Amino acid sequence: MKIFGSLTLLLFVLITFSFVRGQERVITTGVPFLLITPDARAAGMGELGVATSPDSYAQQWNPAKYAFLESDSGLGLSYTPYLRQLVDDIFLGSLTYYNKLNERSAWASSLKYFSYGNVQFNNMMSGTIIDQGSKRPNEITLDLSYSLKLSEKFSMAVAGRFLRSDLKIHTDIDATSANSLGVDVAGFYQGGPFGFGNNDARLRGGFNLSNIGPRLKYDEGGQMDFIPTNLKIGSGMDLIFDSSNILGIHLEFSKLLVPTPVAFYDNNNQQLGYRQPDVNFFNGIFKSFNDAPGGFDEELKEITWALGLEYLFANTLALRSGYFNESEEKGSRRYLTFGAGFKLKSMEIDISYLSSTSKIRNPLENTLRFSLSFNFDGANRSAGGQELSLVY
């Protein structure tokens, strides 16, 4: 990519999930890549995962699920190309490792790296293009979580996260990076099998309050950006037809706990646009529930929802589909997803595909995503991460 002068316009396009009209009060944050789904299993089910069966990628969705895994340890690897139809060097990569300490507790760690690709800096002086070198803006997070079963059916977890945003939006070598810390608090419920008509069923539920932490600050005196503090609440039910056929149905709601942008004006009282209010992150969380200028109706529009299906067959194959919905006034992300998973001994391979149903193009539209996971102790796990021995 070749640009002249500041990268502000380019970075705005890259770090915003949807291309929206400027007059709309769309909530934006710093390091928005934290909201990109890294694993293809969740991506195939409408990008949800707070209450699905436990798997290697629970760190992203609900780390409390690790306490329910039967495998003693595992590893997850994923690669997600971003804006693939425009450029070929922007991507999200993730690495996750978990380890069961005993029957009740587990810890996990994950690393996520988002690359904005190679950016060439040029400047125009007296009609001559001067090469000022290139840089690779990137953002990175490192997580550590601990989960504990509080009963046979319920667990909770806490996670800590280090965030570093190195956008390098200036050509000087000492361009400032922004750092912050985030904390997650999560809970997960997994019930036992019960009769449901002529079949058995199992219920799950979960929540995750993620990325609680200070705002990012790139330069002294510059704008401070909220990190994407997010609340997810979900439920799911497995319909168990027999030992080889299981259908999972999942529903999830999500809300950014970041203040709604407020209007700002020039000296002539002419509105220039919207920006985040200058409050600390703690006050911002509480303000996010009742600060929308449009009242309760607008607050409801700031909640997204997703519906996902997963069909497991013969402990080897998983077929998935889902739908994600966001208000047209708050970003207009609406899309169908499809996916599949395959189990080969202790390795699981997942793929997913996204098809937008919105007039606004999605950065991940028509993109195939892949992820791999490994269970090192060879436990008998399904392609979707569900342990059949838990059912029967």
N, C-alpha and C positions, 0 to 999 in steps of 0.2 A: 504494500500500500504506500502511495506517495502523497504527501500532503505538504502544505505551505503554512508556516507559522504555527499557531496554537492548534492543539488537538481537541479542543473543547467540544466542537460539534461531533467529531468522530466518536469520542468517548461517551457522549450523551446517547448516541445511537447504540453503542455496544453494550453499555451497562444497564440499559432500560429494557425490560422484558417485552414491552409492547410499544408500537409507534402510535402515539395518541395525540389528539388535538390539544393545543396549548391551553385552551380555556377550560378544560376539564380538571377537576380536583383529583388527579390520580396520585396515589401515594407512591413515592419513590424513596429509595434508601441507598446508602453506600453498600459496597460489596454484595450486590444483588445476586451474584453467582451462588450464594449460599442457598438460594431458593430453587436452583436448577436441580432436577432429579438426576442423581448420578448413576443409579442402577436401572438396568433394563427391565427387571421384574416389576418394580413399582411404576416405571414409565409405561408399561404395557397395560396397566390397570387404571388409567386416568391420572397417573402421578399421585397416588396415595399410598400410605404405608403405616400409619400410626397404630392401626389395629389389625393388620394382617398377621399371618402366622410368622413366627420368628425366622430370621435368616441372617446372613453375614452382614447385610447392609442396615441393620437396625439402628446403627449409630446416627444415620441421617434422619430417621423417622421417629424412633422411640427406643432409646437404649435400654429401657426396662425389659424389653423382650429378650435380651441376652440371657437372663436368668432362667428362661424356659427352654433354651436350646438343649438338646440331648447330646450333641457333639461336643467334645471337650475343647476343641479349638478350631479355628477356621480363618480363611483369608478371602477377601473380596477385591477384585480388580475391575475397574471400569474406565471406559473412554467415551466421551460424548463430544462429537464435533458440533460447533456452534456457528451459526450464520454460514453454513456450508455453501449455500447458493451464491454467496457474495465473495467469500474468501476461503482459503483452504488451510489456514494456520491458526485459527482460533478454536480452542477446545477446553474442555474440563476433564481432568484426570483425577481419579481417586483410588486410594489404597486403604483398606480396612482390615484390622486383625482383632480377633476376640479370643478370650481364654476363660474357660470355666474354672473357678477356684475350688468349688465344691458343688453339691446339689442345689445350694440356695443362692450362690452369688457368682458373679462374673465381672470381668473388666474388658474394656475394648479401647482401641486407639485407631484414629483415622487421620489421613493426610489428604487434603484436597488442593489441587493446583489449577488455577484458571489462567490461561495464556491469551492475551489480546493479539498475539501474533507479532511479526516483525514490522516495526513502524519506521519508515524512512523519513528523516527530517531534512527538508530543503528550504531554502530561503531565496527570495528574489531581490537582487540588488543591481540597480542600473541595467535592468533587462537581462541579467545573467543569473542563472540558477546556481546557487552555491550549496554543495552537499555538506550537511552538518552531521552526518553519521546516522546510525539507526539504533533503536533500542527495542526491547521486548517488555512492554508493560505486563504486569502479572499480579495476581492476588493469590494468597495462600492461607490455609487454616490448618491447625494441628489440634486434634481433640483427644481427650481422655475421659472415659466414663466408668462408673461403677454401678452395678445393678444388684439388687437384693430382693429375694422373695420374702414378703412379709406374711404370706400364708401359702397354702398349696395352690391358690388360684390368683393371687395378686402380688405384683412386684412393683418396686419403684426404683428410680435411678437418678443420679445427678451426673452432669458432664461439665467439664471446663473446656474452653476453646480459646486459642490464641489466633488473632486475625492480623494479617499484614497486607496492606494494599499499596502496591508499588507501581503507580500509574505513570510516573515520569512524564508529566505533561509539559515539562519545560526542557529545553535543549541543554541547559547547564548540567554539568556532571553531578552536582550535589543536589539534584531535585529531591524534595522531601517525600518520604513514605509515611503512611499513616498506620498506626497500630492500635489495637483495642483488645479487650477480653470479653468473652461471652460465657454465660452459664445456662445450662438446660436443666429443667426439672420435669420428670416424666413418670407416668404410671401405666401399667398394663394389666388387664384382666383376661384370663383364659379359663373358661369353665370346662367342666367335664361333659362327656356325651350324654344326651337325653333323648327320649323318644319324641319324634316329630312326624305325626302321621304314620305312614308305613315305613319310615326310615329313621335314622338317627341324625342328630345335629349337634353342633357345638357353637357357643357364643364367645365372642371376644370384644373387648373394648379397650380404649386407650386414649391418653392425652399427652401432649408434649408442649411445654412452654419453653421455647428455645431462643437463643441469642439475646439473653438479658445482659446488657452491658453498656458501657459509655459510648458516646458518639465518636466518630472518626474526625480527626483534624489533620489536614494536610499541610497548612501553612499558618504561621502566626498571623492572627487577625483575619484569617480566611473563614469560609463557611464550614460549619461542623455538620456532618451527615450522620443521621441515625443508622445504626446497623439494623438488619431486618428481624427485630424481635417479633416472634410469631407464635400464635396459639393454634394448635391443631387438636381437634376432638373427633374421634371416629369409632365406629362399631363394625362388626362383621359377624357373619354366620356361615358355617360350613354345613352343607347338606350332604350327608354321608349315605350314598345309595348302596354301596358295598365296599369291600376292601380295595377295589380297583377304580372306583368312580366317586369323586368328591367335587362338589361345586361350591366355591366360596363366593359370597356376595358381600361387598364392602361399601360403606358410605362414610365420607369424611368431610368435615367443615374446617375452614381455616380463616384466620383474620390476622392481619398485620397489626401489632400493638404499637403503632407509630402514629403521631398526630396527623390529622388531615391538613393538607396545605392550606394556608390562609392567603388572602389577596394582599398585594402590596401596591403602593401608589407612588407617583412622582410628586413634585412640588405643586403641580397644578391639580392635584387630586384625580389624576387620570390613572386608571388601573393598568399596571404593567404586566401582571401575571400572578402566579401563585408560588409560594415557597414555604418551607417548613418553619413552624414557630420556633423561637429560640428558648427552648426549655430543656432541662436535663432529661436523661433517658428514663429515670424513675417516674417523674411527673408525666412524661410523654406516654408511658404505658397506661396510666389511669385516664389521661385526657383522651386517649384513642377510643374510649367507649362512648363518649358523649360530646364530642367536639365538632361533629360534622355540621356545617351551616344549614344543610337541608334537613336536620333533625333525625328522628329515628329511621325514617325511610332511607336516608342516605347512609346511615350506619349499617343497615341491612345490606346495602349494595356493596359495602366493603368486605363482605363475607363471601368467600368462594366455596364451592362445593364440588365434590368429585364422587363418581359412582364407578366401581370396578368389579369385574367378574374374573374368576380364575377356575378353570376346570382341570383337575388332576386325573390322569389316567395311568393305571398300572405302575404307580410309583416311579415313572420314568419320563412322562410327557406332560407338559402344562400348556394350555391354551388360554389366552387372556384378552380382555377388551375392557375399555373404560371410556368415560366421558368427563371432561373438566369444564366448569362453567364459571365465568366471571362477568360481572355487570358491564354493559357496554360503556357506562360512564366512568368505570374504574379500571380500564385497561383492555376490556373486551377480549380476553383470552378465552376462546372456546374451541375445543377440539376433541376429536375421537382418537383413541389410541388402540393399538393392536400389538400383541406380543406372543412369544412362545418360549418355553424353557425345556431343556433336555438334560437328563442326568446320565453321566457316563462314569460308573463306579463312584469315586469320591469327588468328582468334578461336576459342576453344574454350569451350563451355558444358557444365557438368556439374551434374547433380542427383542427390540420393540420398534414401532413405527408410529409417527404422529401425523394426523391429517386435520388441518385447521378447518373449522366451520364458521369462522369469523371473517368479516371483510378486511380485517387488519391481519397482515401476514405474521406468522409466528416464526421466531428465529430458528426453531427446531423443525419447521414444517418439511415434510418429505425427507426426513433424516432417519437413517437406521442407527440404532444404538446397541452396543454390545456390552455385556459384563460377564465375568467369570467368578466363580466362587469354589473354594476347596474346603473339604472337611478332612483334617489331617488324621483323625483317628478312625476314619472309615465307617462312621455311624451310618445306619440305614436311613437316609433322608430322601425326601421327594424332590422333584424339580422345582417346587415352589418353596422349599424350606420347611415343609411340614413333616413332623415325625408321625408316621402312621401308627406306631406303637402307643402314641398318646390317645389315639382314638379307640382302639380295641385292646 
